[in-house]
Amino acid sequence: MSLILPTSKVPAVSTNPKFLIIYGRPKAGKTSALAQLENNLIVDLEGGSTFIDAMAVQARSVSDLGEIAQAIRAKNTEVGHAFYRHITIDNATRLEEICLPYAATLYRQSPVGKNWKGSDVRELPNGSGYFYIRQAVRKVIDMFKDLCDEFILVGHVKDTQVNKDGEELSEMSLDLVGKLSSIICGEADAVGFLYRKGNETHISFKGGDGTPKEARAPHLRGQDIIITTGDDDGNLTTYWDKIYKNV
């Protein structure tokens, strides 16, 4: 097909974030909120979903993840479309740990690593092994992104120290090693910080404070959204239609 260059502005075709990152403190209510999202399969890497009613599948290794992806792919072929509108990996920190053996395999498949006898790429000289960790994590994320309409990655918060104008400041970032956090957040359509305020759970997309919070979608950009409210009996009401239109 020959390339045709545009001669005017092309109308926007995307509304909802196809790749959403939600990060927050442990036990802040991330999994509980995501369990209420309709047609959302949670790929649970730590077992948190077993304490709530959730459409979830457990995984503890890259082999498990590959088996799950294969089953979803077969189901998509059977029905002729994405069987799950949303797929969530919970969580990013555990995913990184799970991907360490896969990263070692990728290194052994490279020309420089074909004779390597080690098992942990983090021990490679000059930090060269972190490239393969980034590659492994991104391959798993891309595999699941291709299996649904909208992919969600859940993560924990990492407090990092940065120097601004000679002053040491603390910033909150997605808990992934090295450059991986900024790379993954840069690829996402929206990055939201989830936190609790009384009986409300919020997701903030307000950027500009040195954190990765931001969104490309106009209805999310710069917003602080109440995603869940709870009553005294522990019943939750969620408002995912504020994130995903036409949910």
C-alpha positions, 0 to 999 in steps of 0.5 A: 500500500502506498503512503498517503501523507495527510493534508489536514488534521486527522480527527481523534480516534481514541478516547479510552486509554488502551494502556493504563497504569494504576499505582499506589501504596500497598493495601490502598484498594487497587485490586478491590476497585479493579475487581469491580470493573466489568469484563476485566480478567485479573492476572494475579501474581501475588494472590491478593484477589483470593480475598475478594470476589474477582474474575482472576487467574493466578500466575507465579511464573513466566510459564504460567503467564504463557499458558494463560496467554495461550488460553486467552488467544484460543478463546479470542479465536473461538469468539472472533474478538477479544473475549476480555475487554480488559486484562489487568496484571497485578502487579508490576513489581512481582512481574519484574521478579517473575521475569528474571529467569526469562531475562536470563533466557533472553541473554543466553539467546544473545551472541554475548551470552551464549556461553553464560553459565549464570542464572541472575542477569543482575550480576552481569558487569556494568549493569548490562543485565538490566537491559534483558530484564526490561526486554523480558517485562516488556515482552510479557506486557506486549503479549497481554496488550495484544489479547484485549481491548484495554490493558491495565498494569497495577503497581506499587509506589517507590519513593525516590530521592531526586535533586532539584536546584541543589535540594534533595526531594522525595518523589513517588514513582512506579516500583520498577528497577532502573529505567524500566519505570520511566520507559513503561510509564512513557508507553502508557496512555494514562498513569494514575496514582490511587489513594484513599481519602476517607471512604473514597478511593481516588485515582489522580491523573494530575501531573506536573509535580515530578511524578509520572501521573498524566493522561493523554485522554482529555477526559482524564488529563489533570483530573482527580477521579473518585473511582470507589466509595464504600459504606460502613458495611464494606459495600463498594460502589465503583465509577469506572465509567469515569475512566472508560467511556461506554463501559 
